[in-house]
Amino acid sequence: MHAELEAEREHYDDDHSALSTSSSFSSTSSSCSVPFSFSPALTAGPPWRHVEPNGDQDHYSSVAGFGVTGLTFTELDWTTVEHRFDRLASTRNVPEPVIKWSDFGYCVGKPECQEMNVKLSAQKRHRLPGERIQRSPEISNEILKALRGRRECKVDITKKELHRYWLRMTDPSINYRIQLFFDMIDRNMDGRITEVDIKQTILMSATANKLSVTHEEAEEHAGLVMEALDTHHHNQRLSFSVQHQNGLYQEPISRAEIMFRSYWRRGWIILFWLMICVALFAWKFIQYSHRTAFQVMGYCLSTAKGAAETLKFNMAIILLPVCRNSITWLRKNRRISSVIPFNDNINFHKLIAGGIVVGVILHGGTHLACDFPRISGSDSSIFRQTIAASFGYHQPSYIQILATTEVATGIAMVVLMSIAFSLATKWPRRQSPSLPRSVRQVTGYNTFWYSHHLFIFVYALLIVHSMFLFLTSNVTEKTTWIYIAIPVLLYAGERIFRAVRSRFYEIEVLKVSFYPGKVLSLKLNKPKGFNHKGGMYTFLQCPQISPFEWHPFSLTSGPADDHLSVHIRALGDWSYQLYSLFQKAVLTGAKELPKIYIDGPYGAASQDYIKYDIVVLIGLGIGATPFISILKDIANGLQNTQLDQVCSSQKGPLKAYLYWVTREQSSFDWFRDIMKEISKPNLKQSVIEIHNFLTSIYQEGNVRSALISIIQALYYRKTGIDIVSRTPVRTHFARPNWLNVFSKLAQKHRGARIGVFYCGPSGLARELARLCTKFSTKTNTRFVFHKENY
């Protein structure tokens, strides 16, 4: 029965598209505590003015004013409806049981009143004056007509049809149920509701609810409804056309569709990569299955050679995701960036590394555990007839095989890659406290950085290894160099270009600032030819610390600024040494500050903010840095607009939200001047909305923070300055309730496509991604999640 219900539900979803093209409306009812809104388009007059619920406005301005909050068409479950159908069903002269159309109201309604019962919220509806009157089946008939699209309804109903109708009436989405209600009012199903339609529905409702309403009273109530919908009091027909084309209305979509929209770029890249790996493996596997050496080593040989071919491919393409200049250049092309997820370049780099690990295990493992023992232990006659020529007609022992150039270089590569891969994992790279103290002392970012450059030796050994292959004397089969030539040259060229460019940039430190929490702010001159966009980052090098180490930092200066700025928090060895160097230079009054080199700019996920009309920027602690340049860019565009100058070179967001969460009050000092700077051009247009959250203070409403809240409010009203952050931005207490944040965004920007950008710990990233999926599924607002990856 469950499978049948699911099949019916799917059939209903397909059929419902015809129903949902008729009428539209505005609702403050909620599904999963999320308000829905549908804006009617008037045939004349200005656009519908949305009024938030629960305010001091006229309650007629929302559908709650019409009394459709909590709208239900039947309270019966399908088992009860099916039982009633079976009691009335007839099989005379028909192939399957049917009921008369006039019995529809009995099957889905209460047994003592054979009509459809549409419940109106007692708190929101107008109670019509009157007295007890006779019951009427008219409402159930009108519902049946709406369900059937106003085609001939006086035909028999099968159980399958009745089940489909019941699914529509009990759909969990308030949108569908209210849509059906308005289709019932729209008698001729032309997408327009007239005052006559509303009057007739009022009379029907009065009859069904045992109330007495005269025609004059019904006409007066209908006029009030029309007046509420038409702000200019035009007594005319209203067009309730659904705004699909301009994005004002979209039906909530399934989780599967949301996941597809979010991950299809990653999906096709990974699928394409896997297909190539499988194809290469199968090609070599089949090829070596038909060679004479197969008689000695069997499928072990085919497996090792198939894995070797995938290793050649993966060792080549693993360099491409870290060719940052090429990626930054390619992502400028909208067509290419729309199908290739450049923001996941590091994740793809890690995925390929995983593929290499699998390939090494298959290739090296089968050689060591299967192929070599079979070579040394095979029957001498079979050995001479098959592979003796490859070994100089001498059957080697296992130890002799391990001493060959091929095996020695292979083992050396495995050792070097094991070191680099192990130190690149999260725990050693971040010196996790869970590691033993002795291990932590030799790990960290520096160790990761230097160990990763072992790949230079790995690629050199790979070339040597490929030139001395067992069982392969044909030069055309030694194809490793063909795989890796272009990627290695591209990567080497990028590294040379980066080294030359970084020395070409003449960088001067203009200003040094120190903030609480060991945060260093550097203001640098902007070198000629350095053009960046909001959200980009650059690499910094300090030769006094290391001539080889480059570390990425988000730019906090706007694209239009005549300087560059970065904010660096001392969290690791290199950043702590940099902080100490500049602190010492400033305190001692040194004539020259430490030398700094920069390399960039490079693209990041945050720069995609330009693709959205609504953006939500979420930063934890120092994680707010990528978004400062974005806000400055938006603010600069506002300032240019106010001065009647040319706006920013690119179209910017219509609304930007920044949610900055920090644990210490002193953190607000980091960007205090910038916050004030951003607030000035934003006063009139209110495009930028900033929310600061200080988690060290008890939640608002707690008795321990009540007095602070009172003082904060009074001081802000008097001076326009927040006493906590000392900026025009009000500070909220405790952590944000992200569920409420997303709920309000979904309510305020109904039907919009919102870009959510996050920089911070991965724990909250998972929660935000889940909320984006949830609200995109349950509401008509689409949230697209982006996370910074360096």
N, C-alpha and C positions, 0 to 999 in steps of 0.2 A: 504493500500500500504506500509506503514511503517513496518508492521509486516512481509510482504513478503520480503522487502529489508533486514531485520534483519535475516530472515531465509536463504536467499541466501548468506548473508555474512558468516553465520556459516557454510553453505555447502562449501563455497569457502575456509574457513580456513582449513576444513578437507581435501579438494582436493589438497590444495596448497603444502602439505608436499611432494607430488610426484614431483612437479615442483622445489622445493627448494633444491633438492638433487643433482642438476647437477653442476652448476658452482658457483664459489665464486670469490671475488674481493675485492678491497680496495677503500673506499669512504671517502671523506671529506665533503660530503653533510650532512646536519643536519636535524633532526626531533626534533621539540621543542628546537631548538638551541643547540642540543646535537650531536656531531660528531659520526659517526658509522665507524667501521673499520672491514674489513674482510681480513685476511692474506692468500694469495695464497701460496700453497706448491709447490715448484718447483720439477720437476722430477729429477733434478740433481742440484748440486751447493748448496750454503749456504741458510739458511732460509731467507725469505723476510725481508728486512730491512725497518722498518716503518720510514717515514720521516714526521715530523709534517707539517701541511699546513701553508701557509702564511710566510714561511721562505725564506732563500736565496738559497734553494736547487732547483734541477731540478724539474720542475713541473710535469714531467712524473712519478715521484715517487708516485703519488697518482692518484686515479681515476679522480680527478678533471682535471688532465692532459689529460685524455681521452675525456673530454667534456661531461660527463654525469651528471654534477651538474645541478640541477633543471630539471631532466629528467621527461618528461610527454609523455604519449602515446595518449591521447585524451583530448580535452578541452570541450567536449560535456557532458551535464548532461544526466541522464538516460531517462528523459522525451523526449528529442530530439532523442536519439538513438531508443527509443521505437517507436516514431512516424515514423521514417524512416523504421523501420522493418515492421510496419503495412502497409506502402505504397507498399512494395515489397513482402510481405508475400503471399504465395500460400498454399491452403489447398487441392489441387488436389491429390488424391490417397494417402493422409496421414491423420492420425487422428488429428493432430494439425498443426497450421500454421508454415511454415518454409520458410527460404530464401536460395538461392544458396550460396555456400561457396565463390564464386567470388564477392558477394555483401557485404561481411564482411567489406571491406575497406570503402565502401560508408556509411554504417551504423555508423561507429565509427569515420569517418574522415570528411573532408570538402566535400561538395557536388560537387564542381568543380574538385576535384582531388580524385579519388577513390583509395587512398592508405593510409596506416598508416603514420602519421606524427610524427616522433620522433624528439623532439626538443633538440638541443644541446646548452649548454650555450655559448653565444657569447663571453664571457670573457675568457673562458677556452679552447675552441676548436681551432684546426688548420683550418683555412679557406683554402679550397682546391681551387686551381686555375682552371679556366675553363670558359665555356660559357653556354648559355641556351641550354638544350637538351629536348628531349621528356620525358613526364611523364612516370612513371613505377609503376605498382601495386605490384611489387615484395616484398616490405617491409611488406605490409599488409599480404601477403601470408606467409611470414616467421614468422610474429608475430602469425598468426593463427596456424602455425605448432608448434611453441613453446608452445602456450596455450594448444594445444591438445597433447603435449608430443611427437611430431613428428610421431604420428600414422597417418593413412590416413586422410588427411584434406579435400579431395574433396568429402565431403558429406554435405548434407543440415544441416542448423543450426536452432534449435528451439529458441523461445524467452527466455526460461529458460537458455539455454546454452549461448546465447548471453549476458544475464544479468550477468551470472557468469564470463564470459570473461571481461565484462566491469568493474566489481568489482575488478578483478585482475589488470587491467590497471590503475585504479584510486585509488588503495590502498594508504592510507595516509602515509604508511611507505615507505621511500625511498629505504629501503633494498629490499622489494619485487619488486619494479619497476626496480631497477638496476639488480636484479636477472633475471627478465624476459628479459631484454636487452641482458645479456650475454647468456641466453638460445637461444635467437634468433641468436646470432653469432655462437653458437655451433650447427652446422647443423646436425650432426649425434647423438647429445644428449648422448655422451659418457663421459661427464664430462671433456673434454679436448678441448682446443681451439688452432688451428694451425694457422700458418701464412697465409695459404690459406683461412681459415675461415675469418680472419680479412680483407684480401684483397677483398674478395667477398662482405663483408659488406660495405667496403669503396666505392666500385663501386655502390652498391645499394643506399647508402646515397647520393652519388654525383648525381645520377639520380633523386632521390626524391627531392633534393634541387636545381635541375636545374644547375648543375655544370658539367664541362667536365673534366674528369680525364682519362688519358691513363692507360693501364695495367701496364706499367713500373712505372708510378707515384704511382699507387695504391700499387704496390709491395714494393716500397721504403717507403711509409708511414706505411705499415704493418710491415716492418722491424724495423722502429723506435719504434712502439708500443711494439714489441717483445723485443727489446733492453731495453726499459724502464722497462719491467717486469722482465727480466732476467738480473741481475746485472753482470753476467759473460759472457754476449753476446752469450749464447748458442742458435744457431738457431735450436730449437727443439720444440716439443710440450710441452705445459705447463699444469700441472695438477692443476685444480682449485677446488680441493675437499674441502668440508666444514669440518672444524676442530671441529666436535662435540665431539669426544671422548676425546681429550686433553684439552677441555675447551676454545679453542681460539675463538670459534664462538658459539653464542647462539642467537636465535631469541628473540626479545622482547616478554615478556609474559604478560598475562592479569593481571589487578589489582586484580581480584578475586584469581588468582593463587598466586600472591605475598602475599595477605592477608592470604591465607591458609598456605603458607610456614612459614609465620611469627608467626601465632597465633595457629597453630594446636595443639601444646603441651598444651597451656592454654585451648584451646577449649575442648579437650577430657577430661582433668581433671575436668573442670567445668561441662561438660555434665555428667560425671560419678558421680560426687557429687550430681547433681540435680536428677539424676535417683534414687540414693539411698534414698534421702530425699522423693521423690515422692512415692517410693515403701514402705518405712516405714510408711508414712502418710496413704497411701491407706490400708495397712495391718491393722493398728489399727482402721481406720475409719470403715472398713467393719466388723471387729471383734466386735466392740461395737454397731454396728447397729443391731446385733442379740441378744443383751442382754436385760434382763428385765428392766434395768435402762433406756433404750431407750424410754420406754413408758412414762417416766416422763420428760426427758430432750430432747428427740428427737435428731436431727442432731447436736445440740449444743454440746452434749456429745461426739459424734463421732469426731467432729472437734477438740475439746480440747484434746482428747486422741491421735488423729493423730499428732497434733502439738507437744504434749509432747514427742512422740517417736522420732521426728526429733530433738528436743532439746537435748535429751540424746546423740544422735549421734554427733551433732555439738559441744556440750560441751566437748566431748571426743577429736575430731579431731582438735579443735581449738588450742590445745597445740602443735601439731606436727610441724606446720610451724615455731615455735619459739624454737625448739630443735636444736640449731645452730651447736653443735658438730656433731650430727647425720647427719645433712644436709651436712656439710663440708666433712664428711667421705663418704657419699653416692655419692656426686658429683664427686669424684675421679674416679668412675666407668663410663667409657665412654658410655656403653650401657644404664645404668640407666639414666644418665644425658641427653642422647639424646632424651628421651621420657618424662622426668619429668622436668618442668621448675623451677628448684631450685632458679633461680634469682628472681622469683615472689613469694617467700615464704611469705613476708610481705603482699603483695597484696591479696594472698589467705587467710591469717589470717584475713584481714579486710573483705573479702567476707563472710567468715564463720560467723564473728561477725554480719554482716548484716542478715545472715540467722537466727541467734539466736534472733535478734530483731524481725524479722517476726514471729518466733515461739512463742516468749513471748507474742506478741500482740494477736495472735490467741488463744494460750492456756489460758493465764490469762484473756484476754478480754472476751472470750466466757464463762469462768467460772463466772466471776464477773457480766457480763451483762445478761447472759442467764441461765446458769445451776443453780446457787445459788438461783435466784429468783424463778425458777420453782420448786426447792426442797422445799423451804419454803412456797410456795403458791400452791402446788399441792393438789389435792383432797385427803383427809385423807385415804379413802378406797384404792385408787390406790397406795398411799404411802406405806400402810401396806402390800399390795400384792406384791410389787416390791422391794423397797430398804430400808424398815424399819429396817431390821437386821443390815445394815451397820451403822445405827445411834442409835443403842440400843433401837429400837422401840420407839424412841421419835422424832417427827418431829421438827427440829430446825428452829429458826427464821434466818433471813439474818445475823443479828449481831452475833448470836451464831456460825454460819458457819465461819464467818471471824475470830473468836477467836480460832478456832481449830489450832492444830500444823501444819497441812498441809498448810492451807491458810496463817498463820502467817509467816512460813518459806518462802513460795513462795513470799509474799509481800516484805519480807526483802531482798531476792535475787534480786528482781526487782529493789529495791531502790539502792542497792550496784552496780548492773550492770549499772544502769542509770548514776550513778556518774562516774564510770570508763569509760563508753562509751562516755559520753559527754566531759570529760576532755581529751580524746584521739583523738578527732577530730582536724582538722588542725588549726582552729582559736585559741582555748584555748592553744593548745600545743605550738604554736609559738607566743603567746601573740599578736595576730593581733591588729593593731591600731584601727580597726573598732569596737572592743569591748569597753564597758564603762571602764573608768579608774579604778573604784572600782573592776571590774571583772578581769582586767589585773593584778592587784596586787596579786590575789590569783590563777593565772594560770601560765602556763609555763611548761618547760620540767620537772622540779622537781615535780610539782603537778601531771603531767601525770605519772611519774615514781612511785610515792608512791601510787597514786589512783589505778594504775593497779594491785598492790599487794593485793587489796581487793578481788581478785579472790580466795585467800586462804580461806577466810570466805565464799565465794560463794559456793565453792565445799564442804565445811563442811556442810553448810545448805542444799545443794542439796542431800547429803546422808541422812540427817534427813528427808527431804521432801519426799524422795522416800520410806522411811520405813513406813510412815503414809499416805497411799493413800486411798481416798474414793473408795468405791465399789470394792476394791481389797484386799482380805484376803489371796489369794494364794501366797506363798513366791516365787514361780517360775516366777510370773509375775512382781516381783519387781526387774527389771533387770538393773537399773541405774548403780549399781556398776560394772556390767559386761562390760558396755560400757566404763566407765572412768578409770578402774583399770590400764590397761597397759599404756595409755597415761600419767596418773598422775604419775605413778611410773617412767616412762621414763623421764619425765620432772623434777621430783624431783631428780632423779639420776644425770641428767645433771647439775642441780644447785649445788648439793653437789660436783660433780666432778670439776666444774668450781671453786668453793670456795677453794677446796684442791689444785688444780693445781696452782691457782694464788698465793697461799701462798708458794707453793713449789718453784716457780720461784724466784731466787735471783736476784733482779733488782737493779742496781746501775746507777745513773744518771752520765754519763761521761762528758757531756758538755751541757751547757744551752746557747741559743742564742735568742736575741730579735730582731725583725725586725719591720719596719714601718707597720702601720695598726694593731698594737697589735697582732702580730703573734709570738708565742712562739715555738721554735724548741728545742726538747729534743733528745739528743743522749744517748741511753741506751746500757748497755752491753747485749749481746745476750745470754740468758740462754741456758743451755744444753738441747737438745731435742726440741728446738723451731725451726721448719723448716717451712718456708713460701714460697709462690710463688708470682710473681709480680701481683699486683692488690688486694692482700688480705688486711684485716684490723684486728685490735685488739681492745679490750676494755681496757680502763684505769680507775683506781680508785685511788683517793687520800684520805686516811683516815682522813687527817686533815680537809678536806672539808666535807666528808660524808663517813661513813663506808659501806654504802649500794649502793651508786650510781656508776654505770658503764656506760661509754660513749664510743661509737665507733669512731675510728680514723684510717684513711688509713695509712699504713706503707709507708714511703718514702725511706726506705733503700732497696737495692737490695737483692735478695735471696742469692747472693754470698758474701755479706758484712759480716764482723765479728761483726757487731753491729746492733742495731735497731734504727730507727729514726722516729719521727712523727713531723708534723707541725700543730700547733693548733692555730686557730684564735679566739680571745675573742669575741664571738658573743652572748653568753648566760650567765646565772648566774654562772654555774659551771666553764665554761672555763675562764670567767673573774676572778673568785676567784683563779683559778689555776695560771693564768698569774700574778696576784698580789702577790701570795705566793712566786713564784720563783723570781720575780722582787725584792721583799723585801729581800729575802735571799741573792741574789747576791749583791745588793747595800750595805747591812749591813755586808757583808763578813762573813756570818754564816758558822760555821764549817760543819754543815750538811744541805743538801738540803732537801726539802719536800720529804717524802716517796711516792713512786709510785708502784702500783701493776698492772700487765698486765694479760689479759686473752685472749687466742687465740692461733694461728691465725684462722680466719674464712674466708670462701670463699665468693667472691663477683662476680658480673657480669663481672668485668674487667679482671679477671683471665682467661676468655674464649678467650682472645686475641691469645692464643697459637694455637687455631683452625684455624686461618686465615693466609694466606700468606701476605695479605695486611691489615693493621689496621689503622684506623683513630681515634685518641684520642682527644676529645674536652672537655676542662675544662674552666669554668668561675670563675675567681678569685681564691679562695682557693680550688675550685673544681678541680684544676690540680693535687692535691696531689695523687689520686689513680694511676695516670699515670707515676709519677716520678719513682716508683720502677720498672714499666714495661720497661721504657726507659733504666734504669740502667742495667736491666737484659739483654736487647738486646745489649747494648753497651759492657757489659762484655763478651757476646758471641762473638762479633766482635774482642775484644782484644785477647781472647783466640785463635781465628782463626788466627790472625796475628802473634801470637807467636808460631804457629804450635802446640798448645796444644789441648787437648780434648775440644770440644765445649760444650756449655750448655747441660745439661742432657736431655733437650727436644728440639725438633725442634722449632725454633723461626720464626717470620715473616720475609719475604724477604724485606718488606718495611713498615716503620712505620711513620705516620704523627702525629704531635702534634699541635693542634690549641689552643693556650692559649690566652684568651681574658680577659683583666683587665682594670680597670678604672684609676689606679694611676701608675705613673712611679716607685714609690718606691716599688711596688709589685714585680718588677723584682729582688729585693734584696733577696727575699725568697729562690729562687733556683739558684742564680747566680753561686755559686761554683759547683753545680750539673750540670748546663748547660755546664760549661767549661769542667767538667769531662767527660760528655757524648760526647762532640764535638771531643775530641782527637782521640779515636779509630774510629770515624765515618768519619774522613777526607777523607780517601782513598776510602772506600766502599760506603759511602753516603746511608746507609740503613735507617738512621733516618733523617727525615726532620721536622724541628721545625719552626712554624710560630707564632710569638708573635704579638698580636694586642693591641694597646693602644688607648682606645676610647676617651681619653681626648684631643687628638690632632685632628685637622681638617683633613678631608680626603685628601689623596694624590692628588695633582693637584689643591687644593684650594690655593688661593693667600696667605692666612694666614699661611700656612704651607710649602709654596714653598721653602723658604730659608732653613728651617730645612731639607727638603728632599735633597737639594743640598749638604749641609754640611754632612749630614749622608752618602750620597753616596761617597763623596770625602774622608771622614775619613775612611770609611770601606775599600775603595780601597787601602788606604795607610797602614793601621794597621791591617785590618781584624777584627776589633772590632766595634760593633754598639754603637753609641754615646748615644742612648736612654737606652738600656738595659745593656750596658757595658759588653756584652758577644759576642761571635762569632755569635750569632743568630740575624739576621736582624729583625727590628721591623716595622710592618705595622701600618698605621694610620687609625683610626676610626674602626667601626665594620666590620667584614667580610661580604662579599656578599656571603651568603651560596649557593645561586643558582649557582654562578660562580665557587665556590669551588667544588661542586659536579659535575658540568659539566666538569671541567678539570680532576677530578679524573676518571670520566667515560670515557673520551677520552684517558687518559694515560694508564688506566688499562682495556682495552676492554676485555670483556668476563670473568673478574676476579670476585671473590666473596670477598667482602670487609666487614670487621667487623667495625662498627661505634660504639664507646663507648663514653658515655656522662656523665658528672657529673656537675650538676648545676640546676638552677631554672627550674620548669616544663614548663614554657612558651616556652622557646627555645626547650625543649625536644619534644614538639608537632610539632614544625616546622621541626626539623631534622627528626623526624619519617615520616612526610609527604613527605619530600624530598627523603628519602630513598625509600619509596614506589613509588614515581613518577619516579625516575631515574631507578629503577629496572624494572618498567613497560615500559618505553619509550626507554631504551637502553639495550644493551646486557651485562651490568655490573650489578651484584647483590649486593645491599647494605643491610646489616643485622644490625638492630639497637639494641643497648643495653643501658640501663640506670641504674645507680647505685641506689639501694634501700637499706636503712638501717633500 
